[in-house]
Every structure is written in C-alpha cells, then in structure tokens.
C-alpha cells in the first residue's frame, strides 16, 4: 500500500513537470489500471468484513445487537421517528460510546453476551472474506514490480527537469512560495510549494472549473452549518468566468448541480440556484467515498478544455468513510490522474473529530493541500488559504499557456 501511495503521488507530480520524460512516466497502462481497480474492489470488500478495521461496520453491528436485545432501546428509537438526524445520531452515538467504554449497566444484556456475539460475527465474516484476501495477495505480488518501474520512470522525469532554474539568481530565478501544513502527528510536516517562471506575464486566464464534492453522511450532521458556510463562500467569491458543479454523497453519490456558469447574463440566477441546493442539504446515511470519486472523474470529463482555464476539486468531508485508505487513494488517483484537465485537489477536513490524514492522502493525488476546519472560527483563515492556492493554480495555468515552462505544486511529507 505504501508503494502504491508513492507511485500515485509521483505520477501526479511528473505529469506537471515540463519535460518529455513526464509523458513516459504518466503514460496509461490499461493492464495496470485494470488490476488496480480490481484490487480496489477486493480491498473494499475485505475491509467491510473486518470488524476491527472498519469502524462503521463495528458500529452497525454493535447498535444492531443492542436494539435487538434491549426492548427499552427499541422503544426509545421508535420515539425518534420524527426527530432530526442530529438527534438520532446523538442517540445512537450515546449507545455506541457506552458499549465501547465497557458500560453495560443500563442495558438489558451483558458485556460477555455481546462480546461472544461479536467474536462469532468476526469469525464468520473472516471466513467469508478469505477468498478476497487471497486474491488481494496475488494481485499485490503482480503489481509490485510494475509499480516499482513506474516509480523509476517518475524519478527519470524529475531528474530531467532543469532544477537549477529555480535556484538561479537575478532575472532567471523562478518565483516560489511555500506553505507548510502540520498534519497527522506532531512529527509530520506536509509542504505545498508553488514555483513559476518570472518571465511569463500571464494573467488570470479565462476562468476555472471547480467541482465541489460534499459529504452528506449522517456523521456530518454536527458540522452541517460549517459545511454550508464553506459552500456559500465558494459561491459568493467565484469569479465571473468560473463554472461550478456540486456533487453530494452519503451511501451513494448524486449530482446535485451540473456545471453552471457564474458570470454572464444568468450569473445572478445561477448563483441563486447553487445557494438553493446548499440550503436544501441534509445529512444522513453512510459514507461511501469511492463511488463519489468515480462520479467525480466523470464530471471532470465535462470540464471546458480551454488551454488557459484551470480545473480544481474541493472535497468537503469529515474523512470517516467506509472504505480502507488503500482503496481511497487508488480511486482518487484514477479519478484525478485520468482526467485530461489534471485538477488541483483541495480537501477540507471539517469538524474536530475529522481525519485530516485521510483528507491529505486524497489531496496528494491531485497535488493539492488538506486544510483542517474544526469550527466556524477557523473559516476565514482556512478559506483564505484555499482561495490563495486556487488563485495561484489559475495564475500558473495562464503562465504555462504563454509558452513558458509552467508552474506546479509539490506535495511532500
């Protein structure tokens, strides 16, 4: 999995390098992609069968067992039929928290009975997923040497780039800007660096296409207003030449608004249409991100193929999906790397219980950044950083079309 992650990031980087070698490093290999997609499906299936690794499945089993074996909980749930999603989620989370903490004093079943049922279910799921795990091992052995070769090709592309130009002096020196983000642990420093030639007098281009991918699962109910404020900000500050598209997902993805122009004679009306979609959003259901990434790839295929337009994806989620990280990174690499527009990806991790590490993993596949927003107080600063990155990307796209070598974002850890 670590080798796959390195290859995904390396290919994304090499595609941005102005070098003939980048074409070799990022060239499509149908057999490799087909094997990677099959591996992604198998990993998702195995992950859902693992009650220790998949928190959502452990939670579902625990709550199901509690409701089946405690009449009092059944009665309490029946009284929540007309309640809001936030109230229902709080009710279920309270039960799950007590069970996880070993507090069974208020339940009509014992801890030993629950653990016995959990062990039995764990064994049954393990037996059912045994064949999938065997296939995973076979595919990983098949893919490993090919991934290593891809890494070597990417290394050749990076080595072929004229790096001295970045560190040159005077008029030949490239302009650079570095933004450091601390994520995952105190020992991990993630860096996003921008670099572009000084001689290209590019403007802001003709606009950009921004795909908004929004998590509307049940776990988002507590940060739904933060989510909506983020979207309102994007709609309000998008330029007249920009286009936006809105995609929501929970248990399944859905296209909430197809590509819509912000400027022109219908600009005001189109902004109102997007705002209406935002106001109608409700949280509920599971969190299946892989299908959402697949639909994102289809939407990116509809981007305007103008040379001086930039393309970006803004993913808003708490980063707690039902799929394993390996499947998420491969799906993101396929969705963002296969697009001819090569979008910049910015992942916004919402809520104090969010997973910035997983969001950063997805952003890496689009050579972008992950920004952590725990509450409303962080919105101005983090959204400002988001717009700064988006504007820099658009600037560099415009400069690149003017005949220069172009700029790029370097993600690292």
N, C-alpha and C positions, 0 to 999 in steps of 0.2 A: 504493500500500500504506500509506503514512503517513497519507493522508486517511482510509482505511478504519479504521485504528487509532484515530485521533482520534474518528471517528464512533462506534465501538464503546464507547469509554470515556465519551464524552459522553452517549450514550443510557443507559448503565448508571447514570451519576450522576443524570441528570434523572429517572429512574424513582424515585429515592429522595427527591427533593425534594417537600415537602408543598405542591404548587402545582397549580392546574388546568392550567397550561401544560404540566406534565410529561406529561399524558396525550397531548397533541398531539405532543410530541417523541418519545415512545416508542411511538406507535401503530404497529400492524403494517401493513406494506405488502407484500402477497403477491408482487407482481411483483418488488420489490426483493429480497426474501428468496430467491426462486427464482433470480434472476440471480446472487446472491451464492453460492448453493450450487453452481451450475454453474461459476462461476469458481473456487471452491474445488477441485472435482474436476479441472478443467483444470490448475490450478497444481500439484496433486499429481502428475499425470501428467508434466507438463513437468519438474518437479523431479527425479523419478526417472530421467529421461532425461539429466540434466545431471551428468556425472561430476565436474565441477569444483565444483558447488554442493552436491551430495548426498554427504556423506562415507560414508554406509553403502553406497551403490552403488559408489563408488570402491573401498572396502574389499573388497566382494564380488567385484568384477571382478579386483582385484589378487590376492586369495587364490586365486580360481579359476584364474587364469593360472599362478600359482606351482605349484599342485598338479597341474595338467595337464602341466607342462613339467619337473617335477623328481621323478623316481622316489623319491629319498630322502625328500622331504616326504610323498609318498603313503604310504610305509612307516611313517613316524613317526605320521601321522594314524591309520593302521589300528590302531596300538597304543594309541590313546586311546579306543577304542570304549566301554570300561567305565569310563573316567575321569569325574570330576565336571566340572560345567560350568565351574567356576573354572579348572581345569587346562586344559581345552580352549580356553577364551577366552585364557588366557595364551600358549598355543602359537600360536594364530592372530595374536594381537596382536604377538608377537615377530617373526613373519614380516612383517607389515604395517609395523611400525616400521622394520625394516631396509630394506625396499623404499622406503619414503618418505624415508628418510635417505640413499638412494643407495648402500647397502652390499649389493652383489650378489656379493661374493666367495665366499660359501658356497652359492650357488645353481647349478643346472645350466643356467641360461640367463643371457644377458647383459642389461645395463640397456638397451642400444639395442634389442634384440629386444622387450623389454617395452614400451618407450615407443612403438615402432612399432605394436604391437598395441593399445595404449591410444589412440593417435591414430586408428586405424582404427575402433575401437569408439565413440569420441567422435563421429566424423563420422557413423557410421551412426545412432546414437541421435539426433543433431541433426536428421537428415533425417526420421526417423520422428516427431519431435515438432514439426515445422514447422507443421503444421496447428493443433495445440493452441496454439502461441504466437500464431498469427494470431487465433484465437478469443479468446484472453485479451486481446489488444489491443482487439478490438471490444467486448468486454464492459466493459472498463475505461473506454472512451470513453462507453459508455452509462450507466455507474453514476456517473461523476464528478459531473455536475450534481445528481443526486439525493442523493448523499452530502453535497454542499455545502449543499443545502437542509435536510437533516436536522441538520447542524451548526448552521445558523442557528436552527432550531426549538429545539434544545437551549440555545442561547445565550439565547433568549427566556425559556425556563423558568428558567434560572439567574438571569437579571435580575429575574424576577418574585418570587423568594424574598426574604423580609424579612431580609436580611443584618444590618441594624442591631441585631436582637435578640441576635445572637451577641456583639456588642461593647458591649452595654448595660452599665449599672452596677447594683449592688445586686441586689434580688430578681429583676429581669427578665433578668439576664445568664445566658446559656447556659453550661453546663459544657462544657469542651473538654479534650481530651488529644491530644497529638501524639507520634507515634513515627516517627523518621527512620531510613530504611534506605539504606545506600550500596550500589548495585548497578552492574553492567556495567563502569563505569570510575570512576576517582577523581573525575571531573568530574560524574558523575550522582548527584544526591541524590533519592531517592524518599521521599515522605512519605505516611504514613497518618494522617489526623486524624479524631478522633471528636468529635461535637457532639450535645448533647441538652438539652432544656429542663429547668430546675431544679425547676419546679413540679409535675411529674408524679411521683407517688410509686409508680411501678411496681415490681413485684418481679422475680423471675427468670423469670416465666412458667411454663407447664406443662411445659416441656422443649424439646428441639430434635431435629431430624433431621440426622444427619451422614453424608454419603456419602463413603466412603474409596475413592479411585481410586489403584490401586497399579501401578507399573511393574514387571513381572516379566520384562523382556527380558534377553538374555544379558549386556548391559553392566552390569546391576545385581548380578551375582554377587559382585563385590568389596565391595559395601555392603549385602548382603542382611541381615546381622545388625543393621546400623543401622536398616534399613527395618523389620525385625520389632520392634525395641525401640520404635520410634515407634508402631507399631500397638498393641503391648502397653500402652503408656502411655495411648493414647486409650481402649482398652477398660477399663483399670483406673480411669480418672478420669471416665468418662462418668457423668452423673447418673442417678438412678432414673427420671426422667421422659423420658430421652433414647431415641432409636432410632438404630441404626447399620445401615449396609449396606456391603458390601465388594465392590468390583469390581476385577478384575485384568486386565492387558492385556500383550501382547507383540506377536506378529504379528497376533493377533486378540483382541478383548476377551471376557471371560467374567464372568458374575455368580457370584461365589464365595459370597455370602450375601445373601439378600434382606433387606428391612427387618425388624429384630428388636428387640424391646423389652428394655431393660437392667434395668428395675425390675419390680416385681410378683412374683407367686409363682414365675415361671420365670426371674427375673433372674439368679440364680447359674448356672443351667443354660445360659442364653443366652450369658452371658459365656464359659463354657467352650466353647460351640460356636464362637464367634468366635475364641477362642485356638487351637482345633484347626485352623481354617482358616489362621491365621497360621503355625503350626508346619509345616503341610504345604506351604508355599510354596516353589517352586523357580524359579530364574532360567534363562531360555533363550529363543531365538528373536529375532525382530526387534523394532522399536519403532514401531508404527503407532498414533499417539495420536488421530488424527481419528476412527476408528471408536469408540474408547473414549469420546471426548467425546460422540458421538452416543448411545451407550448410556447415558451419564451423564444426558443430557437425558431419556431415557425413565424412568430411575429417579427423577429429581426429580419427575416427574409423579405418582409414588406417595406423595409426602410428605403428611403429615397437614395438611389445610387448616384448622388452627385459628388464630384471629386472634392469640393470644398465644404461638404457637410460632415459633421461629426455625429457619432452614434453612441448612446450610453444606456446602461441599465441601472436603475436604482431599486435595490431589493430591500424591503422593509419587513422585518420579522424578529421574533424573539429567539430564533435559532434553535428551536427544540423539535426537529422533525422526527418522523418515524423511521427514516432510513439511516443506515450507517454512514459515517463520514466518507468512506471509500466510494460508495455509490453516489453521494452528493458531488464529490469532486469530479468524478468521471462524467456525470450528467452535465455539470456546469461547463467542463472543458468541451464537451460535444456541442452544447447549445451556443456558447460564446465563441469557441475556436472555429467552429464550422461556418459561422456567419461570414459572408464576404465583407461586411462592414467592420468586423473586428471591434466590437463595442467596448468602451471603458465601463467597468462594473464598480459601482459603489454600493456597499452593503451597510445598512443602518440597523444596528442591534438595539432593539427597543426594550426597555424595562430593566430593573435591577437584577432580575433573575435570568436575563438573556445569555446567550452563548456567543460572545464576541469572537472566540476562537474558531467556531464553525463558520461564522459570517466572514471572517478573514480568509478562510480557506476558499470560499466561493468567490470572494473579491479577487483573490490571486489569479484565478483562471481568466479574469478579464483585465489583468494588470492594473487593478484599482486599489481602493482602500476600504477598510472597515471602520466605521465610526460608531462609538457607543453613546447612546442616549438613554439615560436611566429615568429621566423625568422631564417635565416642561422646562425646568431651569437650565437645562443643557441645550435646548433647542436653538437659541440664537447663535451660540458659538459653533456648534457642530454643523448646523445647516449652512453657516457661513463658510466653513471649511469645505463642505460638499460643493457649494457653488464655485468656490475658488478652484477646486480640482476640475470641475466640469468646464469652467471658462478656459483654464489652461489647456485642456484637451482640445477644445474647439480652436484655440489660438494656434496650437501646434499643427492641427489638421490643415488649417488655412495656409500656414507657412510651408508645409510639406508639398502642397499642390503648386507652389510657386517655383518649383524647380530645385529647392534645397533638399538637404538630406532628411529633414523632418525631425520631429522630437518624439519622445516616448516616455512612458512611466516605467520605473524599475521597482517591482516589489521585492522585498527581501526580509530575512529574519536573522 
